[in-house]
Amino acid sequence: MSQELDFRFEKFEEYYGDIDQVKKHMDNCNICNAKLVQTHLSDFKNLIVQETARCPECGQGNKKMIHIIN
């Protein structure tokens, strides 16, 4: 039984290292290191962007993040 992840709020504390390490953490799959396919849904009334990401190679995904845009 797979467990659906709920959206979680982005915390900038989880990003560390130089710019290349941060980009890799955000853009690549943590299982197979392939580029993630990301989709974004803007909600300007509540000043948030909902991001979902899925790996096309291994199928790992459902990374769900909420970005605050204030």
N, C-alpha and C positions, 0 to 999 in steps of 0.2 A: 504494500500500500504506500503510495507516494504522498508525501505531505506537502500541501501548497503553502508557500511562504507568503506572509502578508508584506505589504510595503513597510519599509523601515526608513527613518529619517537619516539623511546623510550626515556623518560626523567627520569633520576634516581631520580629527586626531588619528584616524585609521590610515591616513596617507603619510608616508614617511620616506625619506631618501631623496635622491636627486630627481630631476624632472623625468628622466627616462624610466626610473622605477615606478613613479606615480602613474605615468601613462600606461605602463605595462599592467599595473594593478587594476586600472580602470577599464582598459580596452581588451585585455586578453583573458581567455578562460583559465581558471586556476587549476584545471585538470590536465588539459592537453595543449595549452598555450596558443590556441587558435584565436583569431580575431572574433570578438563577439558581435552579434547583430543586435543593435540597440534601437528601441523605439521610444519616442517621447510624446507625452500628452500634456499640453499646457493648460493650466487652469488659472487664468489671470485674475479671476474674481477672488480666489483664495491665495494668490501669489505663490503657487507651487507648480512644479513640473514633475510628473510621474514618469519614471524611466523603467523599462523592462529590458532585460538582456538575455539572449540565448545563444549557445554555441552551436554553429551549424555542423561542426565536425563530430563531436561526441554526444550532442543532445543535452549536455548539462546546461542548466540555466534556471530560468525563472528568478533571476536576480531582479528584485524589485526595490527601487529606491525612490524616495521623495526628496527633491531638491527645493529648498526655499529660495524664492527670488524676491528679496526685498531690497 
